[in-house]
Amino acid sequence: MQNRHELVADLLVALQLAMHEENLWQSEPLSHSAYHSSAPFCCDTMTFGQWLQFVFIPKMNELINSQQALPSQLSLLPMLEMSYPNSQRLSSVYGVITRLDALFTK
């Protein structure tokens, strides 16, 4: 049976693949100024997809690789739905985000 870190690691890989599949993965890096935000999800300097790719996935992988504590709660689905009003069209990403949120609400 997988531990929580392993489950999250698998879901992060699935999220990355889903983002590629849905053309949300960006090949160009962001400017350094995009990271200078105090708004939730860096919503004033990045799209939600960029935040997932450049902030969320790397930070979660860092926590997993160093065996640090994972967040006690996670609620990404509302931001996905707000950022992409037709988010259910992004079925792969929507599914992975739903599974991530569910893992952190147990």
N, C-alpha and C positions, 0 to 999 in steps of 0.2 A: 504494500500500500504506500502511495506517495505521501510525503509530508507536504505541508502547506507551501513551503518554498519551491518544491518541485512542481506542484500544481500551478503556481503562479508563473514559474519559468516557462512551462509548457503553454500557458495561455498567452504569454507575451510573444512567444514565437508564432502562435496562431494569429495574434493580432497583427504582427508585422506582415505575415503572409496575406491576411485579409486586406490590409491597407494597400499592399502591392496590387492585389486582385481588383480592388475598387479604385485604383488610380489615385490613392490618397498619399502614397509614399513619394517623397520629394528627393530627387537625386542631388540637388544643390544644397549646400549648408546654408544656415541662416546667418544673417549679419550678427555681430556681437551685440548690437543695440537691441535686437529682438529679445534678448534674455533679460534686459533691464526693465522689468515690469513688477509692479506690486499688486497688479490685478489678479484675481483668481484665474487659473489656467492661462495666464499671460494673454488674456483675451484682447488686450489693447495693442499687442505687438505681434501676435501669431494667430493663425487659424487653429481650431481645435485639433485638426489632423497634424499640424506642425507641432503643437504642444505634446500630443501623444508620441510622435516620432522623436522629437529632440529633447524633451524634458521627462515625460512620464516613463517611457520604456527604458531609457538609460538609467534613470534614478532607481527604478524598481530592480533592474538587473544588478546595479551596484549593491543594493541591499541584499539581494539573493546571493551574489557571489561572495560577499563578506559575512554572510550568515547573520546579518543584523535583523532586528525586529521589523516586521512588515507593519504597515499601517493597520490600525484596529478597524477602521471603516474605510469604505471606498464607495463613491457614488458618481460614476462617470456617465451613466445613461442619460440623466437629465441634460447634461452639457452637450452630449452627442445630439440629442433630439432638438435642443435649442439652436445648435450650430448648423445642423443639417435638417431642416424641417421635414424633408422626405427621407429621414434616416433609415426607415425600414427598407428603402430601395437599396441601401448599403447593407444588404442582408448578412454578408460575411462579417463585417465589422460590428454590426448591431448584435449579432449572435455572440461574438467573443466578449464584447463589452458587457452584455447581459450576464454571461457566465462569470466574468471577473467580479462584477458587482455582487452577484449571488454568493460567491466564495467569501466575500468580506462582510456579508450580512448574517452569516451563520453564527 
